[in-house]
Amino acid sequence: MQIRDRIKELRRVRAGDLIPHTKNWRTHPDAQRDVLRGVLADIGYADALLVREFPDGGLQIIDGHLRAETTPDAQVPVLVLDISEEEAEKILLTHDPLAAMASADQEKIHELVQASEFENEHVTEMLAQLERDAQQANQVLDEALAPSEVEIPELYQVVIQCENEEEQQAMFERMRKEGYRCRVLTL
């Protein structure tokens, strides 16, 4: 499979000059905004926003709306993509959900959390929640995969071998008349 490199260039531009995509479907609750501010304060920008360039030179955000909104006066790294509007919408629709499909290794999360120190209380709470969520997901998975006991009620059955179909039918009718629950079985 031939995979195209759609990145034209890396630029640094003022975040407030970027144009938000009108079809951005992501919303950002206050808790997420607080965590982002904490990460930016502790670490800074460590990832580029994804943008596409309009014919007039304007840059439309495909990924990174919250970062741009949070730091409008900052010079931010952007990857300028060589994509059409249709491709931009496909990225807008799949970029975050694709990342969200990854599963979590609880032990590695715990090791990283223990080895990392953040000053921002919102980041610290998010990491604690991440550990709780990973632990809960593992518990749910363990419960789902645990063998469950199936209660099989005791049944007492008799198989009567008949010489032909007529004899089978007669025996079936006789047993039913006597009040037995019967089934016809032909092997």
C-alpha positions in Angstrom: 0.0 0.0 0.0 1.4 3.4 -1.0 0.9 5.9 1.8 1.1 9.6 0.9 2.9 12.2 3.1 0.4 15.0 3.3 2.5 17.4 5.4 3.7 20.3 3.3 5.6 22.2 6.0 5.9 23.1 9.7 5.2 26.8 10.5 5.0 28.9 13.6 2.0 31.2 13.5 0.0 33.3 15.9 -2.8 31.0 17.2 -5.4 33.8 17.1 -4.8 34.1 13.3 -5.9 30.6 12.7 -9.4 30.0 11.3 -11.5 27.4 13.3 -13.2 24.8 11.1 -16.9 25.4 11.0 -17.7 21.7 11.2 -15.6 21.0 14.3 -17.8 18.7 16.3 -15.7 18.6 19.5 -16.7 20.5 22.5 -14.4 21.2 25.4 -15.7 21.2 29.0 -14.1 23.4 31.6 -12.3 20.5 33.2 -10.5 19.8 29.9 -9.6 23.4 29.5 -8.1 23.5 33.0 -6.0 20.4 32.3 -4.8 21.8 29.0 -3.7 25.1 30.7 -1.9 23.0 33.3 -0.1 20.9 30.8 0.9 23.9 28.7 2.2 25.6 31.9 4.2 22.6 32.9 5.5 21.4 29.5 4.5 23.9 26.8 3.7 23.0 23.2 4.9 19.5 22.4 2.6 18.8 19.4 1.7 20.7 16.3 -1.8 21.8 15.3 -3.1 20.4 12.0 -4.2 23.0 9.4 -5.0 23.4 5.8 -4.2 26.4 3.7 -6.8 28.4 1.8 -5.9 29.9 -1.6 -5.7 33.4 0.0 -3.1 32.1 2.5 -5.5 31.7 5.5 -4.9 28.6 7.7 -7.9 26.6 8.8 -7.6 24.4 11.9 -8.3 20.7 11.5 -7.0 19.6 14.9 -6.0 21.8 17.8 -9.0 24.1 18.2 -8.7 24.2 22.0 -5.0 24.8 22.0 -5.4 27.7 19.6 -8.3 29.1 21.6 -6.4 28.8 24.9 -3.3 30.6 23.7 -4.5 33.1 21.0 -1.4 35.3 21.3 1.1 32.5 21.3 3.2 31.5 18.3 2.2 27.9 17.9 3.6 25.1 15.7 1.3 24.1 12.9 1.6 21.3 10.3 0.3 22.6 7.0 -1.4 19.8 5.2 -1.9 19.4 1.5 -5.5 18.3 1.7 -8.9 19.1 0.2 -11.9 20.3 2.1 -13.4 16.8 1.9 -10.1 15.3 3.2 -10.1 17.9 6.0 -13.6 16.8 7.1 -12.5 13.1 7.1 -9.5 14.0 9.4 -11.8 16.2 11.5 -14.2 13.3 11.9 -11.6 10.5 12.5 -8.5 12.0 14.2 -9.6 12.0 17.8 -11.9 8.9 17.7 -9.1 6.9 16.2 -6.8 7.8 19.1 -9.5 7.1 21.6 -9.7 3.5 20.3 -6.4 2.7 22.0 -6.5 0.6 25.1 -4.6 1.2 28.3 -1.9 -0.8 30.1 -2.7 -0.2 33.7 0.8 -1.1 35.0 2.5 1.3 32.6 0.0 4.1 33.4 0.7 3.6 37.1 4.5 3.6 36.6 4.3 6.8 34.5 2.0 8.6 37.0 4.3 7.6 39.9 7.4 8.9 38.0 5.8 12.2 36.9 5.1 15.3 39.0 2.8 18.0 37.9 2.2 21.2 39.8 -1.2 21.8 38.4 -4.0 20.3 40.5 -6.2 19.8 37.4 -3.5 17.7 35.7 -2.9 15.7 38.9 -6.7 15.0 39.2 -6.9 13.9 35.6 -4.0 11.5 36.0 -5.7 10.0 39.2 -8.9 9.6 37.2 -6.9 8.0 34.4 -5.6 5.4 36.8 -9.1 4.8 38.3 -10.6 4.4 34.8 -7.9 2.0 33.7 -8.3 -0.1 36.8 -12.1 -0.1 36.4 -11.8 -1.1 32.7 -9.5 -4.0 33.7 -12.0 -5.1 36.3 -14.9 -5.0 33.8 -12.8 -7.0 31.3 -11.7 -9.5 34.0 -15.4 -10.0 35.0 -16.5 -10.4 31.4 -13.8 -13.0 30.7 -14.2 -14.9 33.9 -15.8 -18.3 33.4 -19.3 -18.2 34.8 -21.0 -21.2 36.3 -24.0 -22.4 34.3 -26.6 -24.2 36.3 -27.8 -27.2 34.4 -31.0 -28.6 35.9 -31.2 -32.4 36.4 -33.3 -34.1 33.7 -34.2 -37.7 33.6 -34.9 -39.0 30.1 -35.5 -42.3 28.4 -34.7 -43.0 24.8 -36.9 -45.7 23.2 -35.6 -47.3 20.0 -38.4 -48.1 17.6 -38.3 -50.4 14.5 -39.9 -47.8 12.1 -41.6 -44.5 11.9 -45.1 -45.8 12.5 -44.0 -47.5 15.8 -42.2 -44.2 16.8 -45.4 -42.2 16.1 -47.5 -44.7 18.1 -45.0 -44.6 21.1 -45.0 -40.8 21.0 -48.7 -40.6 21.1 -49.0 -43.2 23.9 -46.4 -41.4 26.1 -48.1 -38.0 25.6 -51.5 -39.5 26.6 -49.9 -40.8 29.8 -48.7 -37.2 30.6 -45.1 -37.4 29.6 -43.3 -34.5 27.8 -42.0 -36.1 24.7 -40.0 -35.2 21.6 -39.6 -37.1 18.4 -36.0 -37.8 17.5 -34.7 -39.4 14.3 -31.1 -40.3 14.0 
